[in-house]
Amino acid sequence: MGKITLISLLDKQYPPDHSFVTGMLAQALPEAGGVRVQLVVMAPTGGGSKSPVRYYRAACLPMVPDFSHGGRSRLCAVVSARRLTAVLIDKARRRGEQVVLLVRNHPALMLVAASLRHRVDGFLFQSSYPLDAHHKSFFKRIAHRGLIRVASRGVTGVLAVSPLGLERARALCSPTCRSPPMQTKPFGAAP
């Protein structure tokens, strides 16, 4: 297997305009060759097209319901994200490609990826913001951190854009990881 499909489960609505997403995922990785990048994002507010679109050099799939709503809609978003990701994994496997999942920030998306970990070759986590510290409610902070810790058991690598982000991601994932050794250096760091 030569080519790799990177399925990125993102905590962004379409269009996913963010420096890491646009610069690294949608441009740099596909340009380097050998990597097919698929961005799974939330559908735009107010409806709009839910069909796949090009986003720079990546395929963008704005097909997941908005996670920002609570209750039943959040559960529907998790089920939808898992179903879509499973289909993408199956298509990549039929093409003979290796599959790697990347999750950025969101604990519900971490659970989706963790539930599919047995079907992929790698599972990466990128935390760019301490979302568990963002909630005003003590119980939501604990629940958020707990979900990430449970889901991180299958994480094979963490990505960071700064030393602080690396330490935060390591603190969330490393104690529970039972996978192969993780890649633990920030982007741009010397090998």
N, C-alpha and C positions, 0 to 999 in steps of 0.2 A: 504494500500500500504506500503510494507516494504522496498524493495530495491530502491535505487536511481540511476538513470543514470545521470552522469555529462558529458555534452557535452562541450568540451573545444575548443573554436574557437581561434586558436593561430596564432600569427604573425611570424611563423617560417616555414622554408622549411623542408622537410623530409631529414634526420632524425632530429627531433626537440631536439637536444642536448643542453639543458640548465638546470642549477641546479634546478630551480623551477619546470620545466616540468618533468625532469627525476626523481628527488628526491620526490617531493610532489605528482604530478599528476600521474605519471606512476608507482610509487612504493608504497609510503606510504598510499595513499587513498585506492587503491584496496586491499592492504594487510590488512588493518583494517577491511575489510569486509563490506558488505551492500552497497558498492558503485561500480558501473560499470563505468569506465572512458573511454571515447571516445575522442581521440585527432584529431581534424580536422585541417590539416596543408596544406601548399602549396606543390604541386607536385615537385619532384626534378628537377633541371635544366637539360636540355638535354633529357627530356622525362623520360623514366623509368616506372616502374610499378605504376599503379594508383589503384591497388586493396588494400583492407585493409590488414594490417600486424600487428603482435604483436610487441609492444614496451614495454619491461619489462612486467608489469602486465596489461597494458592498450591496447586497440585497437587503432591503428593509421590509419587514413584515409587520405593519401596524394593525395587528389583528387581535390583540389582547384587550379585554375591557379595562377600564381605568381602575387601578388599585386604590386610588385615594378615597373612594367611597367605602363605607363600612358594611358590615353584615353580609347579607346574601350576595351582593354584587362583588365583594372581595372573594368569596368562595367561588363564584362563577369565573372570575378572572384567573384564579389558581387552576381550576379545571381546564379552562381554555388554553392557558399557557402550557400546561402539561401535555394536552392533546396535540397542540401545534408542534411542540418540541419533539414529541415522539415521532410525528410524521416526518419532520426534518431529519431526524436521526436515521429513520428507515430509508429515506431517499439517498442520503449520503452513503449508507452501507451498500445499497444497490449499485452505486457508482464505484464501489471499491475503495472508498476514502476512509481515513481515520477520522474520528469525531471527538472534538473537545468542546466542553461546555464552559462558558464564562458567565459569571453572575456578578453584577455590580450593585452593591449596597443592600438590596431589598431582601428581608428575611423570608417572605413568602416565595420569592423566586429561588432562594436558596433551597427551600423545601422541594420545589419542583425539580430542580437539578439533582438534588440528593435522591429523589425517588427514581431518577433515570440513570443514576451513576453506574449501575451494573451493565448498561448498554453502550457506554462510551469509553474512550481511551484515556480521557483526562477531564478534570474538573478544576477550574480556576476561579478564584475569588478576588475581586478588586473592591476595596473599600476606600472611597475618596472622602468620606465625611462621616463623623461619628454619629450616625443616625440614632443609635441606642441612647446617646446623651441628649438628643434633640427633644424627646418627649417631656412634657411637663409632669406627666403622671409617673410616679415612682414605679407603679405596677406595669405600665406600658414599657418603661425602660428595661425592667427585669425580663418581661416577656420577649421583648425584641432581642435582647442579648441571648436569652435561652434558646429561641428559635434558631438563631445563627449558630450557636454552639452545637445543637443537635444536628443541624443540616451540614455542618462543616466536617463531619466525620469522614466524608468521602473526598474532601478537598485534597488535590494533589499538588497545588501550587497557589501562591498568593502573588498578586501584582500590586505594586504601589508606585506612586509618582513622587513620593518624598520619603525620607527616613521615618518621619512621624507616622505617615500612612502605613508604612511597612510594619512598624511596631504595633500599631493598632490592629492591623489584619492578623499579624502573628499571634497577638494576645487573644483574639477571637477564635482562631483556628488551631493553632499548634497544640495546645494541651489535649485536644480531643482527636487529633488526626492519627489514624493508624495506617495511613497510606504510605507509599514510597516517600523518600525525603522530598521536601518542598523546595521550590525555587524561591529564595528569600532575599532578592536584591531589588532595589528600585530600578525602574526604567532609566537607562542612560548611565548607570553605574558601570565602572570598569569591571571586566570579567574577573 
